[in-house]
């Protein structure tokens, strides 16, 4: 018996199993960005980024002539407005 035939059958079986598992475990795509759910997803990501930016500003070493304080205030305002946008329901 040819050794390549069982090897080819085994390789094809493994490929079918792997691809079948990937297809079965695939998750649904994210909502389209032009839908309300997509907008909220992006707003939540923006809110997380604003909070990280605020943390970086608060932990910076120098005030740079008051610029850091103004940047923190502006970031706080942006966080507040983004939270209001997330709370808004059409």
ChimeraX commands (.cxc) that place a marker at each C-alpha (Angstrom):
marker #1 position 0.00,0.00,0.00 radius 0.5
marker #1 position 1.20,3.48,-0.83 radius 0.5
marker #1 position 2.23,5.46,2.28 radius 0.5
marker #1 position 1.14,8.78,0.81 radius 0.5
marker #1 position -2.53,7.88,0.51 radius 0.5
marker #1 position -3.19,7.46,4.28 radius 0.5
marker #1 position -1.06,10.52,4.97 radius 0.5
marker #1 position -3.12,12.60,2.50 radius 0.5
marker #1 position -6.39,11.31,3.96 radius 0.5
marker #1 position -5.21,12.12,7.49 radius 0.5
marker #1 position -4.06,15.61,6.51 radius 0.5
marker #1 position -7.33,16.39,4.73 radius 0.5
marker #1 position -9.32,15.11,7.72 radius 0.5
marker #1 position -7.33,17.35,10.06 radius 0.5
marker #1 position -7.85,20.32,7.76 radius 0.5
marker #1 position -11.61,19.72,7.62 radius 0.5
marker #1 position -11.78,19.39,11.41 radius 0.5
marker #1 position -9.79,22.59,12.00 radius 0.5
marker #1 position -11.79,24.62,9.48 radius 0.5
marker #1 position -15.07,23.21,10.79 radius 0.5
marker #1 position -14.12,24.12,14.36 radius 0.5
marker #1 position -13.13,27.65,13.31 radius 0.5
marker #1 position -16.41,28.13,11.46 radius 0.5
marker #1 position -18.46,26.75,14.35 radius 0.5
marker #1 position -16.74,28.92,16.96 radius 0.5
marker #1 position -16.80,32.12,14.90 radius 0.5
marker #1 position -18.58,34.98,16.63 radius 0.5
marker #1 position -21.01,37.35,15.03 radius 0.5
marker #1 position -19.44,40.47,13.52 radius 0.5
marker #1 position -19.52,43.72,15.45 radius 0.5
marker #1 position -22.49,45.95,14.75 radius 0.5
marker #1 position -22.12,48.22,11.76 radius 0.5
marker #1 position -20.67,51.61,12.70 radius 0.5
marker #1 position -23.68,53.41,11.20 radius 0.5
marker #1 position -26.09,51.72,13.63 radius 0.5
marker #1 position -26.90,53.00,17.10 radius 0.5
marker #1 position -25.20,49.99,18.72 radius 0.5
marker #1 position -22.04,50.68,16.72 radius 0.5
marker #1 position -22.09,54.32,17.82 radius 0.5
marker #1 position -22.43,53.33,21.46 radius 0.5
marker #1 position -19.59,50.86,21.11 radius 0.5
marker #1 position -17.36,53.60,19.76 radius 0.5
marker #1 position -18.50,56.04,22.44 radius 0.5
marker #1 position -17.61,53.53,25.14 radius 0.5
marker #1 position -14.17,53.05,23.58 radius 0.5
marker #1 position -13.72,56.82,23.43 radius 0.5
marker #1 position -14.75,57.13,27.08 radius 0.5
marker #1 position -12.18,54.51,28.08 radius 0.5
marker #1 position -9.50,56.34,26.09 radius 0.5
marker #1 position -10.41,59.66,27.71 radius 0.5
marker #1 position -10.13,58.13,31.17 radius 0.5
marker #1 position -6.70,56.68,30.33 radius 0.5
marker #1 position -5.60,60.07,28.96 radius 0.5
marker #1 position -6.80,61.79,32.14 radius 0.5
marker #1 position -4.84,59.30,34.23 radius 0.5
marker #1 position -1.70,60.00,32.20 radius 0.5
marker #1 position -2.20,63.74,32.62 radius 0.5
marker #1 position -2.73,63.43,36.37 radius 0.5
marker #1 position 0.45,61.37,36.74 radius 0.5
marker #1 position 2.67,63.58,34.60 radius 0.5
marker #1 position 5.59,65.12,36.42 radius 0.5
marker #1 position 5.31,68.79,35.52 radius 0.5
marker #1 position 2.41,71.26,35.16 radius 0.5
marker #1 position 4.00,73.04,32.18 radius 0.5
marker #1 position 2.86,76.50,33.19 radius 0.5
marker #1 position -0.74,75.50,33.89 radius 0.5
marker #1 position -1.26,73.60,30.64 radius 0.5
marker #1 position -1.63,70.28,32.42 radius 0.5
marker #1 position -4.39,71.63,34.68 radius 0.5
marker #1 position -6.30,73.01,31.69 radius 0.5
marker #1 position -5.85,69.73,29.82 radius 0.5
marker #1 position -7.23,67.80,32.81 radius 0.5
marker #1 position -10.23,70.16,33.01 radius 0.5
marker #1 position -10.88,69.78,29.28 radius 0.5
marker #1 position -10.59,66.00,29.56 radius 0.5
marker #1 position -12.99,65.99,32.52 radius 0.5
marker #1 position -15.45,68.00,30.44 radius 0.5
marker #1 position -15.06,65.58,27.51 radius 0.5
marker #1 position -15.63,62.61,29.83 radius 0.5
marker #1 position -18.77,64.26,31.22 radius 0.5
marker #1 position -20.13,65.01,27.74 radius 0.5
marker #1 position -19.38,61.48,26.53 radius 0.5
marker #1 position -21.17,60.00,29.54 radius 0.5
marker #1 position -24.16,62.25,28.73 radius 0.5
marker #1 position -24.08,61.01,25.14 radius 0.5
marker #1 position -24.14,57.40,26.33 radius 0.5
marker #1 position -27.05,58.13,28.66 radius 0.5
marker #1 position -29.05,59.76,25.86 radius 0.5
marker #1 position -31.75,57.58,24.35 radius 0.5
marker #1 position -33.53,58.47,21.11 radius 0.5
marker link #1:1,2 radius 0.2
marker link #1:2,3 radius 0.2
marker link #1:3,4 radius 0.2
marker link #1:4,5 radius 0.2
marker link #1:5,6 radius 0.2
marker link #1:6,7 radius 0.2
marker link #1:7,8 radius 0.2
marker link #1:8,9 radius 0.2
marker link #1:9,10 radius 0.2
marker link #1:10,11 radius 0.2
marker link #1:11,12 radius 0.2
marker link #1:12,13 radius 0.2
marker link #1:13,14 radius 0.2
marker link #1:14,15 radius 0.2
marker link #1:15,16 radius 0.2
marker link #1:16,17 radius 0.2
marker link #1:17,18 radius 0.2
marker link #1:18,19 radius 0.2
marker link #1:19,20 radius 0.2
marker link #1:20,21 radius 0.2
marker link #1:21,22 radius 0.2
marker link #1:22,23 radius 0.2
marker link #1:23,24 radius 0.2
marker link #1:24,25 radius 0.2
marker link #1:25,26 radius 0.2
marker link #1:26,27 radius 0.2
marker link #1:27,28 radius 0.2
marker link #1:28,29 radius 0.2
marker link #1:29,30 radius 0.2
marker link #1:30,31 radius 0.2
marker link #1:31,32 radius 0.2
marker link #1:32,33 radius 0.2
marker link #1:33,34 radius 0.2
marker link #1:34,35 radius 0.2
marker link #1:35,36 radius 0.2
marker link #1:36,37 radius 0.2
marker link #1:37,38 radius 0.2
marker link #1:38,39 radius 0.2
marker link #1:39,40 radius 0.2
marker link #1:40,41 radius 0.2
marker link #1:41,42 radius 0.2
marker link #1:42,43 radius 0.2
marker link #1:43,44 radius 0.2
marker link #1:44,45 radius 0.2
marker link #1:45,46 radius 0.2
marker link #1:46,47 radius 0.2
marker link #1:47,48 radius 0.2
marker link #1:48,49 radius 0.2
marker link #1:49,50 radius 0.2
marker link #1:50,51 radius 0.2
marker link #1:51,52 radius 0.2
marker link #1:52,53 radius 0.2
marker link #1:53,54 radius 0.2
marker link #1:54,55 radius 0.2
marker link #1:55,56 radius 0.2
marker link #1:56,57 radius 0.2
marker link #1:57,58 radius 0.2
marker link #1:58,59 radius 0.2
marker link #1:59,60 radius 0.2
marker link #1:60,61 radius 0.2
marker link #1:61,62 radius 0.2
marker link #1:62,63 radius 0.2
marker link #1:63,64 radius 0.2
marker link #1:64,65 radius 0.2
marker link #1:65,66 radius 0.2
marker link #1:66,67 radius 0.2
marker link #1:67,68 radius 0.2
marker link #1:68,69 radius 0.2
marker link #1:69,70 radius 0.2
marker link #1:70,71 radius 0.2
marker link #1:71,72 radius 0.2
marker link #1:72,73 radius 0.2
marker link #1:73,74 radius 0.2
marker link #1:74,75 radius 0.2
marker link #1:75,76 radius 0.2
marker link #1:76,77 radius 0.2
marker link #1:77,78 radius 0.2
marker link #1:78,79 radius 0.2
marker link #1:79,80 radius 0.2
marker link #1:80,81 radius 0.2
marker link #1:81,82 radius 0.2
marker link #1:82,83 radius 0.2
marker link #1:83,84 radius 0.2
marker link #1:84,85 radius 0.2
marker link #1:85,86 radius 0.2
marker link #1:86,87 radius 0.2
marker link #1:87,88 radius 0.2
marker link #1:88,89 radius 0.2
marker link #1:89,90 radius 0.2
view
